[in-house]
Amino acid sequence: MIYHLEDTSKVCDIFAGWEDTCVWSAQQKVMGAILVTDTEAPRSAIAYVGCFAFCAGEPDRELLLGKPDGFFVMVPENEAWCTLTEECFPDCKRVTRYAIRKDTKFDRARLEQYRKMLPDGYELRRIDGELYDLCLTDPETASFVACFESKEQFLELGRGFVILRDGRIVSGASSYSRYLEGIEIEVDTMKEERQKGLARVCCAALILQCLSEGLYPSWDAHNPISVHLAETLGYEFSHEYPAYEVGREHRTH
């Protein structure tokens, strides 16, 4: 049997050393869930937040096969979990992701300069209730807010900025998830609007907002382009790690 773990302190040792903020979100019970096969003395666990799943402890076939329906990026703790993931999901796709250091000392003056580099004809706005609704009208922008259970939860815990052109969201940087001490950044720009510096503007605005509130804006990169953008904003690359895309949908960021 698979259970939602209520007492997340029981997996502190299992997730010891993990530096992914989505794991922290689930452990802190801010959002997401931790699944186990033993609620009293778990030896393995999977933390789910949004479409990400983090597999730790002793590899557990039952726990993996109990994955909820839909697309997930499965992040294994080690090669044993990798092997089991490939066995359980033969159609999965192994990908490389890029961890970014979480001790960045930001240059606020440079970020202020980036925030002001908005091309003519574009409008930068913080995500409020109206823009929350607008994000959900388009699959390309829904991920800016979709991990939160409700508009009310996003407005309380989430942070985000979007750029609009002619009333349409064309770029944005937002909290994919939230943990007590900060957020995990989600950033994207519509294909036809890329190479204009819009993502950098949004990210600079979001990072500055987080810093003003004492929150850390964490970054994890899907590809080298995301790593480059992060480094432009002051972050430092840490290391590559493997993950598995499981399901029929395809995530691009």
C-alpha positions in Angstrom: 0.0 0.0 0.0 1.0 3.6 -0.7 0.3 6.3 1.8 0.5 10.1 2.0 2.9 10.8 4.9 1.5 13.2 7.4 4.5 13.2 9.8 7.2 14.4 7.4 9.8 14.3 10.1 9.9 10.6 9.6 11.7 11.1 6.3 14.3 13.7 7.4 17.1 11.1 7.3 15.9 9.8 3.9 16.1 13.3 2.4 19.1 14.4 4.3 21.5 16.3 2.0 18.9 17.1 -0.7 19.2 20.7 -1.8 16.1 20.8 -4.1 13.6 23.3 -2.7 10.7 21.2 -3.9 11.7 18.5 -1.5 11.8 21.2 1.2 8.3 22.4 0.2 6.9 18.9 0.7 8.9 18.3 4.0 7.7 21.6 5.4 4.1 20.8 4.2 3.9 24.1 2.4 2.8 22.3 -0.8 3.1 18.9 -2.5 3.1 15.5 -0.8 5.4 12.8 0.3 4.4 9.2 -0.5 5.7 6.1 1.3 4.8 2.4 1.8 5.4 2.5 5.5 4.2 5.5 7.6 5.9 4.4 10.8 9.4 3.6 9.7 9.7 4.5 6.0 12.9 3.3 4.3 12.1 5.1 1.0 10.0 8.0 -0.1 9.0 10.1 -3.1 8.3 13.8 -2.7 5.9 15.2 -5.3 5.5 18.9 -6.1 3.9 19.9 -9.3 5.1 17.6 -12.1 8.4 16.8 -10.2 9.0 13.7 -8.1 12.1 13.1 -6.0 13.0 9.5 -5.2 15.1 8.8 -2.1 16.0 6.0 0.3 15.9 2.3 -0.7 14.7 1.9 -4.3 11.0 0.7 -4.0 9.3 -0.7 -7.1 5.8 -0.5 -5.5 6.3 3.2 -4.7 7.5 4.0 -8.2 4.6 2.2 -9.9 2.2 4.1 -7.6 3.1 7.3 -9.4 0.0 9.4 -10.0 -1.3 9.6 -13.6 0.2 12.2 -15.9 3.6 13.6 -16.8 6.3 13.7 -14.2 10.0 14.5 -14.1 11.4 11.8 -11.8 14.6 12.8 -10.0 16.4 9.7 -8.6 18.8 9.9 -5.7 21.3 7.5 -7.2 22.0 5.0 -10.0 20.0 2.3 -8.2 16.9 4.4 -8.5 17.8 5.2 -12.1 17.9 1.5 -12.9 14.6 0.8 -11.3 12.9 3.8 -13.0 14.0 2.5 -16.4 12.6 -0.9 -15.5 9.3 0.4 -14.3 8.8 2.9 -17.1 10.5 1.5 -20.2 9.2 4.4 -22.3 10.8 7.1 -20.0 13.3 9.6 -21.4 16.5 10.1 -19.4 17.5 13.8 -19.5 20.2 16.0 -17.9 19.3 18.8 -15.6 21.6 21.5 -14.1 21.7 22.4 -10.5 22.5 26.0 -9.5 24.2 27.0 -6.3 21.9 28.3 -3.5 24.2 30.7 -1.9 24.1 33.5 -4.4 25.0 37.0 -3.4 23.1 39.2 -5.8 24.2 42.5 -7.3 21.0 44.5 -6.7 22.2 47.5 -8.7 22.7 45.3 -11.8 19.4 43.6 -11.3 17.7 47.1 -11.1 19.3 47.9 -14.5 18.1 44.7 -16.0 14.6 45.3 -14.7 14.4 48.6 -16.5 15.5 47.2 -19.9 12.0 46.7 -21.1 11.5 47.3 -24.9 8.9 49.8 -26.0 5.4 48.4 -26.4 5.8 46.0 -23.5 4.4 46.2 -20.0 5.9 44.6 -16.8 3.3 43.7 -14.1 3.3 41.7 -10.9 0.9 38.7 -11.0 -2.3 39.7 -9.1 -5.7 38.1 -9.1 -6.5 39.3 -12.6 -3.2 38.1 -14.1 -3.5 34.8 -12.2 -6.7 34.1 -14.2 -5.1 35.3 -17.4 -2.2 32.9 -16.9 -4.6 29.9 -16.7 -6.3 30.7 -20.0 -3.2 29.6 -22.0 -1.3 26.3 -21.5 1.9 28.1 -22.2 1.5 30.4 -19.2 -0.5 28.2 -16.9 2.7 26.8 -15.3 3.4 30.2 -13.7 0.7 29.6 -11.2 -0.7 26.0 -11.7 1.2 24.3 -8.9 -0.7 26.2 -6.3 -4.0 24.8 -5.1 -6.0 28.0 -5.6 -5.8 31.7 -6.5 -5.9 32.5 -2.8 -2.9 30.3 -2.1 -0.9 31.8 -4.9 -1.6 35.3 -3.9 -0.6 34.5 -0.3 2.5 32.4 -1.0 3.4 32.9 -4.7 5.4 35.6 -6.3 5.6 36.4 -10.0 6.0 39.0 -12.8 4.8 38.8 -16.4 5.3 41.0 -19.4 2.3 41.8 -21.6 2.1 42.9 -25.2 -1.3 44.0 -26.5 -2.9 42.4 -23.5 -1.3 39.0 -24.0 1.3 37.5 -21.6 4.5 37.0 -23.7 7.0 36.3 -20.9 7.1 35.6 -17.2 9.0 34.6 -14.1 7.1 33.2 -11.2 7.2 30.8 -8.2 6.9 27.3 -9.5 6.8 26.3 -5.9 7.2 27.9 -2.5 9.0 26.7 0.6 9.2 28.6 3.9 12.4 30.4 3.1 11.9 31.2 -0.5 10.6 30.1 -4.0 11.7 28.0 -6.9 11.7 30.1 -10.1 9.7 29.2 -13.2 10.6 31.2 -16.3 9.4 31.1 -19.9 9.0 33.3 -22.9 6.7 32.7 -25.9 8.8 31.5 -28.9 8.0 34.4 -31.1 9.2 36.9 -28.4 12.5 35.3 -27.5 15.9 36.9 -27.9 14.6 40.3 -26.7 15.7 40.1 -23.1 12.2 39.7 -21.7 13.0 36.8 -19.5 15.9 38.7 -17.9 13.6 41.6 -17.1 11.0 39.4 -15.5 13.6 37.4 -13.5 15.3 40.6 -12.3 12.0 41.9 -11.1 11.1 38.7 -9.3 14.5 38.3 -7.7 14.4 41.9 -6.4 10.9 41.3 -5.0 12.1 38.2 -3.2 15.1 39.9 -1.7 13.0 42.8 -0.5 10.9 40.2 1.5 13.8 38.1 2.7 13.0 35.2 0.5 15.6 33.2 -1.5 14.9 32.9 -5.3 16.2 29.4 -6.0 17.0 28.3 -9.6 17.2 24.9 -11.2 17.9 24.7 -14.9 16.3 22.5 -17.6 19.0 23.2 -20.2 22.2 25.2 -20.9 20.2 28.2 -22.1 18.6 28.4 -18.6 22.0 28.1 -17.0 23.3 31.0 -19.1 20.4 33.2 -18.1 20.9 32.3 -14.4 24.6 33.2 -14.6 23.7 36.5 -16.2 21.6 37.3 -13.2 24.4 36.4 -10.8 23.9 32.7 -10.1 26.6 30.1 -10.2 26.4 26.6 -11.8 26.8 23.7 -9.4 26.5 20.3 -11.2 24.6 18.2 -13.7 22.2 15.5 -12.6 20.0 12.9 -14.3 16.2 12.9 -14.3 13.5 11.0 -16.2 10.6 12.3 -18.1 7.8 9.9 -17.5 4.4 10.2 -19.3 3.2 11.4 -22.7 3.4 15.1 -22.3 6.6 17.0 -22.8 7.8 19.7 -20.4 10.1 22.4 -22.0 11.3 24.3 -18.9 
